[in-house]
Amino acid sequence: MSLSVALKVAQSALAARQTESSVIARNVSGAQDPGYSRKSVLLSQTYTDSGQAGGLKVDGIGRVTDSALYSSLLQSTSTGTSQESVLAGLTRLAETTGDTENQMSAAARLGELKLSIQNFASDPNNAIQAQDVLQSSKTMVDTLQSNSALVQDVRADADADMATSVREINTLLSQLEDLNSVIVRGTQAGSDVSDALDSRDQVLLSLSEEIGITTLNRSDGDIVVYTDSGVTLFETTAREVSFEPTVVYGAATTGNSVTVDGVPVAGPGAVMEIRSGRLHGLAELRDDVAVTYQNQLDEIARGLIEAFAESDQSGGVGPDQAGLFTWTGGPALPAAATLVPGLAAEISINANADPDQGGDLDRLRDGGISDPLDPDYDYNPSGAAGYSDRLQELVSAFDADTVFDGSAELDPSDSLSGYAASSVSWLESGRKTMTSNVEVQSVILGRTAENLNNKTGVNIDEEMTLLLQIERSYSAASRLISAVDAMLEDLLAAAR
């Protein structure tokens, strides 16, 4: 090897080690930054025209990546945020049941009402017992109405959160478009874009919290992003994600869908429905979980109206009519075995049995609540103070077989008391299952993030060890330069 080639090798080694030292300092500085991946210097061997090794050349700055782990992290993040959104909604809905000591659920209120009627039946001339039945009935109505209101509040809040999520998605897509342009231009120009790649990965991770995504890497560092259902979210430019929020919710209200470039991906009519992400969880809560629970409350209300309905006692063919519990369609009864959306919010106490509304408390015992002017619906025409048959009939109605609408996801052939208890179990079971799912997913997400960090993150000890090796190489290159310099001095001295 000639002295000039040796000098060139030493100089290139010094330059390479200087770059490596700078990158190590950069790694140590960014070690604690979220999403920072370890950087390394890409080196290649250079050769002289004669084929001799001519030193090192810095080809660029690379970063450590693991596409499989990163894709798994995106998926785990999306699944986790979806489950957390549903769990938060179920936890709020569980406020309608409380714990067993509080006795706040519709099932518990039915139990209290049944007991008060039983007590009244044992002493049908007791005005205090009659008042207790009326108060328990009012509490039952208040419970159904307040529970229905809470369900609709949960739906409205989920809708508002969907609007927030859509705004965040559009913001992140805009950031992704800017970063992607920087990466593509930098890659084409041969610039260091490793920090921009880190930033883009962080944007994608944040995006996966809001909506399930998959990615496709293309040449020049370009990337394409799809929803997990296959709709393009980003390709060169960001696609528009749209959603029109609904402010006020009732049981019959249907929320709007979320669209990507006009394609519905969440909510009613979604033709390519997303499967994960916060947006998916909120839509599921708004359009499925809360709606199903509202249907159950409505069916409990319908069952209550049917259980307390009054029939024609004259032997005629008069229709059954709403008794103690009525609704906006009274005195007619709701259609049998058919869901009436919002009935839990409409149910009320019949004024004819409420002294505060001009009614008569004795009608709880005697009947005739549906129409006091029609004697055909009077169960105790003689006005006997000890008459308890009607009250006993009402007690039996709580456990009588009833046909419910099958859309509420409960046994459609159950008693009123059994159906209400099943509704509580359905809600609690859903909450416990989702809690377990969230805990499991949290472990999966944590381990995936840890594995990715172990693979691509910065280990300070390793960086310090590498720095020592670079210092030794730097020292060796310096000694080689000194040796070449000394040889050149000797040659010059000999020439003189």
Buried (B, 14 or more C-beta within 10 A) or exposed (E): EEEEBBBBBBBBBBBBBBBBBEBBEBBBEBBEEEBBBBBBBEBEEBEBEEEEEBBBEBEBBBBBBBEEBBBBBBBBBBBBBBBBBBBBBBEBBBEBBEEEEEEBBBBBBBBBBBBBBBBBBEBBBBEEBBBBBBEBBBBBBEBBBBBBBBBBEBBBBBBBBBBBBBEBBBBBBBBBBBBBBBBBBBBEEEBBBBBBBBBBBBBBBBBBBBBBBBBEEEEEBBBBBBBBBEBEBBBEEBBEBBBEBBEEBBBEBEBBBBBBEEBBBBBEEBEBBBBBBBBBBBBBBBBEBBBBBBBBBBBBBBBBBBBBBBBBBEEEEBEBBBBBBBBEBBBEBBEEBEBBBBBBBBBBBBEBBBEEEEBBBBBBBBBBBBBBEBEBBBBBBEEEEEBBBBBBBBBEBBBEEBEBBEBBBBEBEBBBBBBBBBBBEBBBEBBEEBBEBBEEBBEBBEEBBEBBBEBBBBBEEEBEEBBEEBEEBBEEBBEBBEBBEEEEEEEEEEEE
